[in-house]
Amino acid sequence: MSEKFNYREKYSWGFLFLAAVGLAGIIYSFTEPFNIRFKSATILAYPASKYVVIALGLLFVAYAVHRYLKMKAINGSHQAISVDDAGLSFAALKGYGTEPVRINFNDVNELWNKTDSDDGESSILYVNNSKHRYEFFAENFETDILYVQFRTILESRCTNITNRG
């Protein structure tokens, strides 16, 4: 029995907003001299304040671009998660590219189902005595039903789990 699950990472528009704030800070730094103040105390005077805001703006833009490139790498692989009786195959992120990965269910030694207020629900696999970690987010599956089906398959077929009490 073999099943396929489409897994496409979604880009959070919050990162686009982060890039816009970074660019706005950079532009403002070049147009107006300013001090960074808290109440009546000057924390950083001009021009040090200008350099700090430019550095933070560049970090915001770089982080947004980094997240975008990661999302494009995962979605550009066009490879679904394939599950069969012995294991699963998928494209794992490596740098800004992907590489095919094959995991046997017997090699999985930890399985966690995590619910986070920021990231939502996910399934985390630790393979080969926790040397490799793979996380599958519920929001990246086509539907919630498919994620629940995927999670159920993992829970039933991973047999060497050490974190079950």
N, C-alpha and C positions, 0 to 999 in steps of 0.2 A: 504494500500500500504506500503510495507516494502522494504527498500533497504539496502544493505551492502556495506561498503567501506573498503578496506584493507588499514591499516595504519601501516607502518613499519618505525621506526626511523632509519636514516642512521648515520653511524659513520663517523665523519670528520677525514680524515687522518692528518689534521693539528694537532690534539691532539696527534697523534703518534709521529709526529715531535717534539712537545713540550716535550714529555716524553724523546725522544732521546737527546734533548738539555740538559734537566735536568740531565740525566745520564752522559753525556759528561762533564758537569760542575762538578759533584761529583767526577768522575774519575780524572779529571785534578787537582782538589783540593788536592787529596791525592798524586799526583805524583810530583808536582812542587810548591815550595813556591813562592808567588806572592803578589803584592800590587795592590789595585784598585786605578787607577790614572785618573785624568782629566787634560789634558794638562801637566803642570809641577807640579801640586799640588797632593799630596798623600791624597786620601780620606779615605782609610782604609789600614792600614799596616798589614803585616802578623803577627800573625795568625788570626786576626779578619776577614780579607778578606776571608780566607779559610772557616770559619764558616758561613759567609753570603752566599757564593756561594753554600755550601752544603745545607743550609736551603732553598734557592731558588730552587735548583735542586730537593729536596724532595717535595716541593710544586708543581712544574711542573709535576712530576711523579704522585703524589697523585691526582692532578686535572684530568690528562689524564685517570687514572684508574677509578675515580669517573664517568666521562662521559661515559666510556665504560660500567660500571656496570648499569648505567641508561638505556643505549641503549639496553643492553641484557634483562633487566627487561621488557621493553615495547615490544620488539620483542618476548620474551619468552612466553608472555601471549597468543599468537595466537588467539586473539579475535579481530574481525573486529568491526568497528563502525556500529551499526545497527540503522537505522532511520525509524520510523513509523509515523503515523499521529499525535501522541500525544507528542513524544519526541525522544531522542536518548540515546543509551546505548553504553558504551565503557569501556575499562580497563584504569584506571587512575593510574599514578605513585604515590606510597606512599613508601618513603624510597628507598630501592632497590628492591621492589616488586610492585605488582599491586593489585588494588582492583576494583571490578566492580562498575560502576557508572551509574545511570539512571537520566537523566535530562528531565523534562517536558518543552516543549517550553514556556508554560505560566510562568515558574519560571525564565526564562532568562530576566534580566532587562537591560543588556547592551550587544551590539554586535558591535565589531570593526573589520574592515578589514584593516590590517596593512601591509605596504610594507616597508621593511628594507633592506639596502644595505648588511648587514651581514647575516641576517637570511632569507631573501626572503619574500614572501607573506605569510600571515597567517590570520586566523579568530580567534578572541578572544571572549569568552563568559564569562560574569559575571552573577552568579546565586545567588539567595536569597539575594538581596540587597547588592551585591558585596562581599559577604562572601567567595565565591569560584570563582576561575579564572581557565579557561581551554583554552589552545591555541592549535590550529591545524595548522601545517605547510604544505604549499602546496607541498613542495618537498618530504614529507613523504607519499603522496598518490601515487598510481600506475602510474597515468597519470595526466597531467594538466587539462584535460577535466573532470576527476572525481572530482578533487578539485573544479572546477568551479561549477559543479553540486551540490556538497555538500554545498558550500557557498550560492548558489541560494536557496537551500532548507532552510537553516538557515534564510536567509533574508526574505523569504516569510512566514515562519511559526512562527517565534518569534514575538509575538504580543505586549508584554508589555515592549517594548524598551523605555528607558528614554533618550537615547543619540541621538535620531533622531530629527532633528530640522526642 
